[in-house]
Amino acid sequence: MANLRILKLTTGEEIVGDLVEVEGRELYRIENPCVLAIGMNQAGKAALQMQPLLIFSDQKVVQIKHAHVIYEVSVAQEIKNKYNEIYGSGIVLPPQSKIIT
């Protein structure tokens, strides 16, 4: 997870994954891509949902044409934590609290 990024696709999906390389201006290569969505949790509140993009494949890397990406942005800590639960070591960082002295 050296370069975790969010990509917004022309299809409307937002995916998060480890951007392993960008081949020229033609292709993004993304390892372990997941689709991001907002759903309802058991308490009836909005919650982040993350589902593997390649759910029915053994393949771990997907190539996406640059022309199909609207934007590419950095990832918030909450997304990093959720992604790390699925593909990383399982270690998540607590939210940073402001200490007033």
C-alpha positions as CSV (number, residue, x, y, z in Angstrom):
1,M,0.0,0.0,0.0
2,A,2.7,2.4,-0.9
3,N,0.5,4.6,-3.1
4,L,-3.1,4.3,-2.0
5,R,-5.4,6.5,-4.2
6,I,-9.0,7.1,-5.0
7,L,-10.1,7.2,-8.7
8,K,-13.4,8.6,-9.9
9,L,-14.4,6.7,-13.1
10,T,-16.5,8.0,-16.0
11,T,-19.0,5.3,-15.0
12,G,-19.7,7.1,-11.7
13,E,-17.9,4.6,-9.5
14,E,-15.2,5.6,-7.0
15,I,-12.5,3.0,-6.5
16,V,-9.6,2.9,-4.0
17,G,-6.5,0.9,-4.5
18,D,-2.7,0.8,-4.6
19,L,-1.6,2.7,-7.7
20,V,1.3,0.6,-8.7
21,E,2.2,2.5,-11.9
22,V,0.9,4.8,-14.5
23,E,1.9,3.7,-17.9
24,G,2.5,6.9,-19.9
25,R,-0.8,8.7,-20.3
26,E,-2.8,5.6,-21.3
27,L,-3.2,3.2,-18.3
28,Y,-3.5,3.2,-14.6
29,R,-2.4,-0.1,-13.0
30,I,-4.2,-0.6,-9.6
31,E,-3.6,-3.4,-7.2
32,N,-6.5,-4.7,-5.0
33,P,-9.0,-2.2,-6.2
34,C,-12.2,-1.7,-4.2
35,V,-15.5,0.1,-5.0
36,L,-16.4,2.8,-2.4
37,A,-20.0,3.4,-1.5
38,I,-22.2,4.8,1.3
39,G,-24.7,2.4,2.8
40,M,-26.7,2.0,6.0
41,N,-25.3,0.3,9.0
42,Q,-27.2,-1.8,11.6
43,A,-28.1,1.3,13.5
44,G,-29.6,2.9,10.4
45,K,-26.9,5.5,10.0
46,A,-24.9,6.1,6.9
47,A,-21.6,4.1,6.8
48,L,-18.7,3.6,4.4
49,Q,-18.9,0.4,2.4
50,M,-16.0,-1.1,0.5
51,Q,-16.3,-4.1,-1.9
52,P,-13.5,-5.6,-3.9
53,L,-13.8,-4.6,-7.6
54,L,-12.5,-8.0,-8.8
55,I,-14.8,-10.1,-6.5
56,F,-15.2,-12.9,-9.0
57,S,-11.5,-13.1,-10.1
58,D,-8.2,-14.3,-8.8
59,Q,-6.6,-11.4,-10.5
60,K,-5.2,-8.7,-8.1
61,V,-4.3,-6.0,-10.6
62,V,-6.6,-4.1,-12.9
63,Q,-5.7,-1.7,-15.7
64,I,-7.9,1.3,-16.3
65,K,-7.6,3.6,-19.3
66,H,-6.6,7.1,-18.4
67,A,-9.5,8.4,-20.5
68,H,-12.0,6.6,-18.1
69,V,-10.7,8.5,-15.0
70,I,-12.2,11.8,-14.1
71,Y,-10.0,12.5,-11.1
72,E,-7.4,10.9,-8.9
73,V,-7.1,12.0,-5.2
74,S,-5.4,11.2,-2.0
75,V,-7.1,8.9,0.6
76,A,-8.5,10.0,4.0
77,Q,-7.4,8.1,7.1
78,E,-10.8,6.4,7.5
79,I,-10.5,4.9,4.0
80,K,-6.9,3.8,4.7
81,N,-8.0,2.1,7.8
82,K,-10.9,0.2,6.2
83,Y,-8.7,-0.8,3.2
84,N,-5.9,-1.9,5.6
85,E,-8.5,-4.2,7.4
86,I,-9.1,-5.9,4.1
87,Y,-5.7,-6.0,2.3
88,G,-3.1,-4.9,4.8
89,S,-1.9,-6.0,8.2
90,G,-5.2,-5.3,9.8
91,I,-3.7,-2.5,11.9
92,V,-5.7,0.7,11.9
93,L,-4.8,4.1,13.3
94,P,-7.1,5.8,15.8
95,P,-8.5,9.3,14.8
96,Q,-6.1,12.1,15.8
97,S,-7.4,14.0,18.7
98,K,-6.6,17.6,19.5
99,I,-4.8,18.0,22.8
100,I,-5.3,21.4,24.4
101,T,-2.7,22.4,26.9
